[in-house]
């Protein structure tokens, strides 16, 4: 077996293996894992809990004996299924929580088969330390420009058009599986905080820090996920482009972007009820009536004007004025694409 030491995320670029294998339990893998790794657990969630209980309540020896039998059974299953067609030249990198017994046992069997196995020293923990170093301990040097504006100004859509035009972008809401407001949850569950940070680290590593990267202005929290401090600090220092559009255009855009909410009346009712601490009962009743009748344009414009814009104004008052303001007559795909093309040409020429 060949040990592999990861001291910095850039070390992953030099890694010459065919497959990265995470042998931890599925629950551990789901919380976070090395980018691109597949999960071939040597203990499933229930087995890991069982062995841990035996270790603490009975004896470490019995836990290792029972755990060893389970690891052998699960490894045999992986050899007979997922790894069945791997030829003799296949090279995997194997890791567990901290590069101990689970990955060692699995890697030893693969090594005995005849494959050239690489073993990650320190396991997942060494990878996590590298992520923390990048996003918590080290200032980022990326040139960031924020796209800001009130709710419904199509900031995320503009970001997507910028990416399509060839600009560098970082889509934090996409990485967080959330649209960034009370009404912003999606059908896809948000990643764990560690996974969110892994996604950010991977996305940043793919960017050229000397070139402008467009990022949507966010609060420090997207849904239930926090933007890590190194990135949040860099966003606070960034130049900002403010998008402005007529209320009717913003309402129409929200009706398109949040069409999924109009198809779930019960959930929409719950979301509107969460605004009760901030608005009078008659206002809440009016919004409920608009939702019940399908008057989505009026509902969207009312939420923007009565709820979101006043809060955005308070937040904006605490910031320096944006370096640039773009007036959008409408928020159609054509207008967004033309705006993105212009911005991309400008940063390319700069």
PAVEX-54613 format. One record per residue (C-alpha): x, y, z; residue in one letter; residue number from 1. Coordinates in Angstrom, 1 decimal. Example, Ala and Ser with C-alpha at 12.3 -4.5 7.8 and 13.67 -1.06 7.14 Angstrom:
<rs>
[r [12.3; -4.5; 7.8]; "a"; 1]
[r [13.7; -1.1; 7.1]; "s"; 2]
</rs>
This chain:
<rs>
[r [0.0; 0.0; 0.0]; "x"; 1]
[r [1.1; 3.5; -0.7]; "x"; 2]
[r [0.4; 6.2; 1.9]; "x"; 3]
[r [-1.0; 9.6; 0.7]; "x"; 4]
[r [-0.6; 12.7; 2.8]; "x"; 5]
[r [-3.0; 15.6; 2.3]; "x"; 6]
[r [-1.8; 18.9; 3.8]; "x"; 7]
[r [-3.6; 21.2; 1.4]; "x"; 8]
[r [-6.6; 20.9; -0.9]; "x"; 9]
[r [-4.2; 21.5; -3.8]; "x"; 10]
[r [-2.7; 18.1; -3.1]; "x"; 11]
[r [-5.8; 16.5; -4.5]; "x"; 12]
[r [-4.9; 17.9; -7.9]; "x"; 13]
[r [-1.7; 15.8; -7.9]; "x"; 14]
[r [-3.5; 12.6; -6.9]; "x"; 15]
[r [-3.2; 10.0; -9.6]; "x"; 16]
[r [-5.8; 7.3; -8.7]; "x"; 17]
[r [-8.8; 5.9; -10.6]; "x"; 18]
[r [-11.3; 5.9; -7.7]; "x"; 19]
[r [-11.6; 7.5; -4.3]; "x"; 20]
[r [-13.3; 5.1; -1.8]; "x"; 21]
[r [-14.9; 6.3; 1.4]; "x"; 22]
[r [-15.4; 3.2; 3.6]; "x"; 23]
[r [-17.2; 5.0; 6.4]; "x"; 24]
[r [-20.9; 4.4; 7.2]; "x"; 25]
[r [-23.5; 6.0; 4.9]; "x"; 26]
[r [-24.5; 8.6; 7.5]; "x"; 27]
[r [-20.9; 9.7; 7.8]; "x"; 28]
[r [-20.5; 9.9; 4.0]; "x"; 29]
[r [-23.7; 11.8; 3.6]; "x"; 30]
[r [-22.6; 14.5; 6.1]; "x"; 31]
[r [-19.4; 15.2; 4.0]; "x"; 32]
[r [-16.8; 13.4; 2.0]; "x"; 33]
[r [-13.8; 14.0; -0.3]; "x"; 34]
[r [-15.1; 15.4; -3.6]; "x"; 35]
[r [-15.7; 12.6; -6.1]; "x"; 36]
[r [-15.5; 9.8; -3.5]; "x"; 37]
[r [-17.8; 6.8; -3.7]; "x"; 38]
[r [-19.2; 5.1; -0.6]; "x"; 39]
[r [-18.3; 1.5; 0.0]; "x"; 40]
[r [-19.0; 1.1; 3.7]; "x"; 41]
[r [-17.3; -1.6; 5.6]; "x"; 42]
[r [-19.9; -1.1; 8.4]; "x"; 43]
[r [-23.3; 0.2; 7.7]; "x"; 44]
[r [-25.0; 2.7; 10.0]; "x"; 45]
[r [-26.6; 0.1; 12.3]; "x"; 46]
[r [-23.4; -2.1; 12.4]; "x"; 47]
[r [-21.3; 0.9; 13.3]; "x"; 48]
[r [-23.6; 1.8; 16.2]; "x"; 49]
[r [-23.6; -1.9; 17.3]; "x"; 50]
[r [-19.8; -2.2; 17.3]; "x"; 51]
[r [-19.5; 1.2; 19.1]; "x"; 52]
[r [-21.9; 0.0; 21.8]; "x"; 53]
[r [-20.1; -3.2; 22.4]; "x"; 54]
[r [-16.8; -1.2; 22.6]; "x"; 55]
[r [-18.0; 1.0; 25.3]; "x"; 56]
[r [-20.4; -1.3; 27.2]; "x"; 57]
[r [-18.6; -4.7; 26.8]; "x"; 58]
[r [-15.0; -4.7; 25.7]; "x"; 59]
[r [-12.8; -3.3; 22.9]; "x"; 60]
[r [-11.6; -6.9; 22.1]; "x"; 61]
[r [-15.2; -8.2; 21.5]; "x"; 62]
[r [-16.0; -5.0; 19.5]; "x"; 63]
[r [-12.9; -5.6; 17.2]; "x"; 64]
[r [-13.8; -9.3; 16.8]; "x"; 65]
[r [-17.4; -8.7; 15.8]; "x"; 66]
[r [-16.4; -5.6; 13.8]; "x"; 67]
[r [-13.7; -7.6; 12.0]; "x"; 68]
[r [-16.2; -10.2; 10.9]; "x"; 69]
[r [-18.7; -7.6; 9.6]; "x"; 70]
[r [-15.9; -5.7; 7.8]; "x"; 71]
[r [-14.9; -9.0; 6.1]; "x"; 72]
[r [-18.5; -9.7; 5.0]; "x"; 73]
[r [-19.1; -6.2; 3.7]; "x"; 74]
[r [-15.7; -6.1; 1.9]; "x"; 75]
[r [-16.5; -9.5; 0.2]; "x"; 76]
[r [-19.8; -8.0; -0.9]; "x"; 77]
[r [-18.1; -5.0; -2.5]; "x"; 78]
[r [-15.6; -7.3; -4.2]; "x"; 79]
[r [-18.4; -9.3; -5.7]; "x"; 80]
[r [-20.4; -6.3; -6.9]; "x"; 81]
[r [-19.0; -2.8; -7.3]; "x"; 82]
[r [-15.4; -3.9; -7.7]; "x"; 83]
[r [-16.1; -7.1; -9.7]; "x"; 84]
[r [-15.1; -5.7; -13.1]; "x"; 85]
[r [-12.0; -3.8; -12.0]; "x"; 86]
[r [-8.9; -5.0; -13.8]; "x"; 87]
[r [-5.4; -5.4; -12.4]; "x"; 88]
[r [-4.3; -1.9; -13.3]; "x"; 89]
[r [-7.0; -0.2; -11.3]; "x"; 90]
[r [-5.7; 2.1; -8.5]; "x"; 91]
[r [-7.9; 3.2; -5.6]; "x"; 92]
[r [-7.4; 5.7; -2.8]; "x"; 93]
[r [-9.1; 4.5; 0.4]; "x"; 94]
[r [-10.0; 6.4; 3.5]; "x"; 95]
[r [-12.1; 6.2; 6.7]; "x"; 96]
[r [-12.6; 8.7; 9.6]; "x"; 97]
[r [-9.0; 9.0; 10.6]; "x"; 98]
[r [-7.1; 6.4; 8.6]; "x"; 99]
[r [-7.4; 3.7; 11.1]; "x"; 100]
[r [-8.8; 0.2; 11.3]; "x"; 101]
[r [-11.7; 0.4; 8.8]; "x"; 102]
[r [-9.7; 1.8; 5.9]; "x"; 103]
[r [-6.7; -0.3; 6.9]; "x"; 104]
[r [-8.6; -3.5; 6.8]; "x"; 105]
[r [-10.3; -2.7; 3.5]; "x"; 106]
[r [-7.1; -1.5; 1.9]; "x"; 107]
[r [-5.2; -4.6; 3.1]; "x"; 108]
[r [-7.7; -7.0; 1.3]; "x"; 109]
[r [-7.6; -4.9; -1.9]; "x"; 110]
[r [-3.8; -4.9; -1.7]; "x"; 111]
[r [-3.7; -8.7; -1.4]; "x"; 112]
[r [-5.9; -9.0; -4.4]; "x"; 113]
[r [-3.1; -7.3; -6.3]; "x"; 114]
[r [-4.4; -3.7; -6.8]; "x"; 115]
[r [-2.1; -0.7; -6.1]; "x"; 116]
[r [-3.9; 0.8; -3.2]; "x"; 117]
[r [-3.3; 4.3; -1.8]; "x"; 118]
[r [-4.3; 5.0; 1.8]; "x"; 119]
[r [-5.1; 8.5; 2.9]; "x"; 120]
[r [-3.1; 9.3; 6.1]; "x"; 121]
[r [-5.3; 10.8; 8.7]; "x"; 122]
[r [-8.5; 9.8; 6.8]; "x"; 123]
[r [-11.4; 12.2; 6.3]; "x"; 124]
[r [-10.1; 14.3; 9.2]; "x"; 125]
[r [-7.0; 15.3; 7.2]; "x"; 126]
[r [-9.3; 16.4; 4.3]; "x"; 127]
[r [-11.6; 18.3; 6.7]; "x"; 128]
[r [-8.6; 20.1; 8.2]; "x"; 129]
[r [-7.6; 21.3; 4.8]; "x"; 130]
[r [-11.1; 22.6; 4.1]; "x"; 131]
[r [-11.1; 24.5; 7.5]; "x"; 132]
[r [-7.7; 25.9; 6.7]; "x"; 133]
[r [-9.0; 27.3; 3.4]; "x"; 134]
[r [-12.4; 28.6; 4.6]; "x"; 135]
[r [-11.7; 29.6; 8.2]; "x"; 136]
[r [-8.0; 30.2; 8.8]; "x"; 137]
[r [-6.7; 31.7; 5.5]; "x"; 138]
[r [-7.8; 34.9; 3.8]; "x"; 139]
[r [-9.2; 34.3; 0.3]; "x"; 140]
[r [-7.5; 36.3; -2.5]; "x"; 141]
[r [-10.3; 35.8; -5.1]; "x"; 142]
[r [-11.5; 39.0; -6.9]; "x"; 143]
[r [-15.2; 39.0; -6.1]; "x"; 144]
[r [-18.0; 41.3; -7.4]; "x"; 145]
[r [-21.4; 41.0; -5.7]; "x"; 146]
[r [-24.7; 41.1; -7.6]; "x"; 147]
[r [-27.1; 42.8; -5.2]; "x"; 148]
[r [-30.7; 44.0; -5.4]; "x"; 149]
[r [-34.1; 43.6; -3.8]; "x"; 150]
[r [-36.1; 40.4; -3.7]; "x"; 151]
[r [-37.3; 39.4; -7.2]; "x"; 152]
[r [-34.6; 41.3; -9.2]; "x"; 153]
[r [-33.5; 38.0; -10.7]; "x"; 154]
[r [-30.0; 38.0; -9.2]; "x"; 155]
[r [-29.6; 34.2; -9.3]; "x"; 156]
[r [-30.9; 34.1; -12.9]; "x"; 157]
[r [-28.5; 36.8; -13.9]; "x"; 158]
[r [-25.7; 34.8; -12.3]; "x"; 159]
[r [-26.6; 31.8; -14.4]; "x"; 160]
[r [-26.6; 33.9; -17.5]; "x"; 161]
[r [-23.2; 35.3; -16.5]; "x"; 162]
[r [-21.9; 31.7; -16.3]; "x"; 163]
[r [-23.4; 30.9; -19.7]; "x"; 164]
[r [-21.6; 34.0; -21.1]; "x"; 165]
[r [-18.3; 32.7; -19.9]; "x"; 166]
[r [-17.8; 34.7; -16.7]; "x"; 167]
[r [-16.6; 33.1; -13.5]; "x"; 168]
[r [-19.4; 32.7; -10.9]; "x"; 169]
[r [-20.0; 31.2; -7.5]; "x"; 170]
[r [-23.6; 30.1; -7.0]; "x"; 171]
[r [-23.9; 29.9; -3.2]; "x"; 172]
[r [-27.7; 29.3; -3.3]; "x"; 173]
[r [-27.2; 26.4; -5.8]; "x"; 174]
[r [-24.5; 24.9; -3.5]; "x"; 175]
[r [-26.8; 25.3; -0.5]; "x"; 176]
[r [-29.9; 24.0; -2.2]; "x"; 177]
[r [-31.9; 27.0; -1.1]; "x"; 178]
[r [-33.1; 30.2; -2.7]; "x"; 179]
[r [-32.1; 32.4; 0.2]; "x"; 180]
[r [-35.4; 33.6; 1.8]; "x"; 181]
[r [-38.3; 32.4; 3.9]; "x"; 182]
[r [-39.9; 31.2; 0.7]; "x"; 183]
[r [-36.6; 29.8; -0.6]; "x"; 184]
[r [-36.6; 26.2; 0.4]; "x"; 185]
[r [-36.6; 23.6; -2.5]; "x"; 186]
[r [-37.7; 20.0; -2.8]; "x"; 187]
[r [-34.1; 19.0; -2.3]; "x"; 188]
[r [-32.8; 18.8; 1.3]; "x"; 189]
[r [-30.0; 21.2; 2.1]; "x"; 190]
[r [-26.6; 19.6; 2.5]; "x"; 191]
[r [-25.0; 19.4; 5.9]; "x"; 192]
[r [-22.8; 22.4; 6.9]; "x"; 193]
[r [-19.6; 20.4; 6.3]; "x"; 194]
[r [-20.8; 19.3; 2.9]; "x"; 195]
[r [-21.8; 22.9; 2.0]; "x"; 196]
[r [-18.3; 24.0; 2.9]; "x"; 197]
[r [-16.8; 21.2; 0.8]; "x"; 198]
[r [-18.9; 22.3; -2.2]; "x"; 199]
[r [-17.7; 25.9; -1.7]; "x"; 200]
[r [-14.0; 24.9; -1.3]; "x"; 201]
[r [-14.2; 22.7; -4.5]; "x"; 202]
[r [-15.9; 25.5; -6.4]; "x"; 203]
[r [-13.4; 28.1; -5.3]; "x"; 204]
[r [-10.5; 25.8; -6.3]; "x"; 205]
[r [-11.8; 25.6; -9.8]; "x"; 206]
[r [-11.8; 29.4; -10.2]; "x"; 207]
[r [-8.9; 31.7; -11.2]; "x"; 208]
[r [-8.5; 34.0; -8.2]; "x"; 209]
[r [-6.9; 36.7; -10.4]; "x"; 210]
[r [-10.1; 37.0; -12.5]; "x"; 211]
[r [-13.4; 38.5; -11.4]; "x"; 212]
[r [-15.9; 36.1; -9.9]; "x"; 213]
[r [-19.5; 37.2; -9.7]; "x"; 214]
[r [-21.4; 36.1; -6.5]; "x"; 215]
[r [-24.9; 36.9; -5.5]; "x"; 216]
[r [-25.1; 39.1; -2.4]; "x"; 217]
[r [-26.4; 37.0; 0.5]; "x"; 218]
[r [-26.9; 37.3; 4.2]; "x"; 219]
[r [-24.5; 35.3; 6.3]; "x"; 220]
[r [-27.0; 32.4; 6.3]; "x"; 221]
[r [-28.6; 30.7; 3.3]; "x"; 222]
[r [-31.5; 28.7; 4.7]; "x"; 223]
[r [-29.9; 26.8; 7.6]; "x"; 224]
[r [-26.3; 27.0; 6.2]; "x"; 225]
[r [-23.7; 29.5; 7.2]; "x"; 226]
[r [-21.3; 31.1; 4.7]; "x"; 227]
[r [-17.8; 30.3; 6.1]; "x"; 228]
[r [-15.8; 33.2; 7.5]; "x"; 229]
[r [-13.0; 33.5; 4.9]; "x"; 230]
[r [-15.6; 33.8; 2.1]; "x"; 231]
[r [-17.9; 36.0; 4.1]; "x"; 232]
[r [-15.1; 38.4; 4.9]; "x"; 233]
[r [-14.1; 38.6; 1.2]; "x"; 234]
[r [-17.7; 39.2; 0.2]; "x"; 235]
[r [-17.9; 42.1; 2.7]; "x"; 236]
[r [-14.9; 43.8; 1.0]; "x"; 237]
[r [-16.2; 43.2; -2.6]; "x"; 238]
[r [-17.4; 45.7; -5.1]; "x"; 239]
[r [-21.2; 45.6; -5.6]; "x"; 240]
[r [-23.4; 45.9; -8.6]; "x"; 241]
[r [-27.0; 46.9; -7.7]; "x"; 242]
[r [-29.8; 45.6; -9.9]; "x"; 243]
[r [-33.0; 47.7; -10.0]; "x"; 244]
[r [-36.2; 46.8; -11.8]; "x"; 245]
[r [-39.9; 47.9; -11.7]; "x"; 246]
[r [-42.1; 46.3; -9.1]; "x"; 247]
[r [-44.4; 44.7; -11.7]; "x"; 248]
[r [-41.4; 43.1; -13.4]; "x"; 249]
[r [-40.1; 41.7; -10.1]; "x"; 250]
[r [-43.5; 40.3; -9.2]; "x"; 251]
[r [-43.7; 38.6; -12.6]; "x"; 252]
[r [-40.3; 37.1; -12.2]; "x"; 253]
[r [-41.1; 35.7; -8.7]; "x"; 254]
[r [-44.2; 34.1; -10.2]; "x"; 255]
[r [-42.0; 32.3; -12.7]; "x"; 256]
[r [-39.1; 31.5; -10.3]; "x"; 257]
[r [-41.3; 30.3; -7.5]; "x"; 258]
[r [-44.0; 28.5; -9.5]; "x"; 259]
[r [-43.4; 25.4; -7.4]; "x"; 260]
[r [-44.9; 27.1; -4.4]; "x"; 261]
[r [-48.2; 27.8; -6.2]; "x"; 262]
[r [-48.7; 24.1; -6.6]; "x"; 263]
[r [-48.5; 23.4; -2.9]; "x"; 264]
[r [-51.3; 25.4; -1.2]; "x"; 265]
[r [-50.8; 23.9; 2.2]; "x"; 266]
[r [-47.1; 24.7; 2.3]; "x"; 267]
[r [-47.6; 28.2; 1.0]; "x"; 268]
[r [-50.2; 28.8; 3.7]; "x"; 269]
[r [-47.6; 27.7; 6.3]; "x"; 270]
[r [-45.0; 30.1; 4.9]; "x"; 271]
[r [-47.4; 33.1; 4.9]; "x"; 272]
[r [-48.3; 32.3; 8.5]; "x"; 273]
[r [-44.7; 32.6; 9.5]; "x"; 274]
[r [-44.9; 36.3; 8.6]; "x"; 275]
[r [-47.5; 36.9; 11.4]; "x"; 276]
[r [-45.0; 38.3; 13.9]; "x"; 277]
[r [-44.1; 41.1; 11.4]; "x"; 278]
[r [-47.5; 42.1; 9.9]; "x"; 279]
[r [-51.0; 42.9; 11.0]; "x"; 280]
[r [-53.7; 40.2; 10.9]; "x"; 281]
[r [-55.6; 41.9; 8.0]; "x"; 282]
[r [-52.4; 41.9; 5.9]; "x"; 283]
[r [-51.8; 38.2; 6.5]; "x"; 284]
[r [-55.5; 37.5; 5.7]; "x"; 285]
[r [-55.2; 39.5; 2.4]; "x"; 286]
[r [-52.2; 37.5; 1.4]; "x"; 287]
[r [-54.0; 34.2; 2.2]; "x"; 288]
[r [-56.9; 35.3; 0.1]; "x"; 289]
[r [-54.7; 36.2; -2.8]; "x"; 290]
[r [-53.0; 32.8; -2.6]; "x"; 291]
[r [-56.4; 31.0; -2.4]; "x"; 292]
[r [-57.7; 32.8; -5.5]; "x"; 293]
[r [-54.5; 32.3; -7.4]; "x"; 294]
[r [-53.7; 36.0; -7.7]; "x"; 295]
[r [-50.0; 35.3; -7.7]; "x"; 296]
[r [-48.9; 38.6; -9.3]; "x"; 297]
[r [-50.7; 40.7; -6.6]; "x"; 298]
[r [-49.4; 38.4; -3.9]; "x"; 299]
[r [-45.8; 38.6; -5.1]; "x"; 300]
[r [-45.8; 42.4; -5.5]; "x"; 301]
[r [-47.4; 42.7; -2.0]; "x"; 302]
[r [-44.7; 40.6; -0.4]; "x"; 303]
[r [-42.0; 42.5; -2.1]; "x"; 304]
[r [-43.4; 46.0; -1.3]; "x"; 305]
[r [-44.7; 45.3; 2.2]; "x"; 306]
[r [-42.3; 42.7; 3.6]; "x"; 307]
[r [-39.0; 42.4; 1.7]; "x"; 308]
[r [-38.2; 45.9; 0.4]; "x"; 309]
[r [-38.5; 47.6; 3.9]; "x"; 310]
[r [-36.1; 45.0; 5.3]; "x"; 311]
[r [-33.7; 45.3; 2.4]; "x"; 312]
[r [-33.7; 49.1; 2.8]; "x"; 313]
[r [-32.6; 48.8; 6.4]; "x"; 314]
[r [-29.8; 46.4; 5.5]; "x"; 315]
[r [-28.6; 48.5; 2.6]; "x"; 316]
[r [-28.5; 51.6; 4.8]; "x"; 317]
[r [-25.7; 50.0; 6.8]; "x"; 318]
[r [-23.6; 49.5; 3.7]; "x"; 319]
[r [-21.5; 51.7; 1.5]; "x"; 320]
[r [-23.4; 52.6; -1.8]; "x"; 321]
[r [-22.9; 50.1; -4.6]; "x"; 322]
[r [-20.2; 51.0; -7.1]; "x"; 323]
[r [-22.7; 50.6; -9.9]; "x"; 324]
[r [-26.4; 50.5; -10.5]; "x"; 325]
[r [-28.1; 48.7; -13.4]; "x"; 326]
[r [-31.6; 49.7; -14.4]; "x"; 327]
[r [-33.5; 46.7; -15.9]; "x"; 328]
[r [-36.7; 47.6; -17.8]; "x"; 329]
[r [-37.8; 44.0; -17.4]; "x"; 330]
[r [-36.5; 40.7; -16.2]; "x"; 331]
[r [-37.0; 38.6; -19.3]; "x"; 332]
[r [-34.5; 36.0; -20.3]; "x"; 333]
[r [-33.4; 38.1; -23.2]; "x"; 334]
[r [-32.8; 41.2; -21.1]; "x"; 335]
[r [-30.9; 39.1; -18.5]; "x"; 336]
[r [-28.7; 37.5; -21.2]; "x"; 337]
[r [-27.9; 40.9; -22.8]; "x"; 338]
[r [-26.9; 42.3; -19.4]; "x"; 339]
[r [-24.8; 39.3; -18.6]; "x"; 340]
[r [-23.0; 39.5; -22.0]; "x"; 341]
[r [-22.2; 43.2; -21.3]; "x"; 342]
[r [-20.8; 42.6; -17.8]; "x"; 343]
[r [-18.8; 39.6; -19.1]; "x"; 344]
[r [-17.2; 41.7; -21.8]; "x"; 345]
[r [-16.4; 44.4; -19.4]; "x"; 346]
[r [-14.6; 42.2; -16.9]; "x"; 347]
[r [-12.8; 40.4; -19.7]; "x"; 348]
[r [-11.5; 43.7; -21.1]; "x"; 349]
[r [-10.5; 45.0; -17.7]; "x"; 350]
</rs>
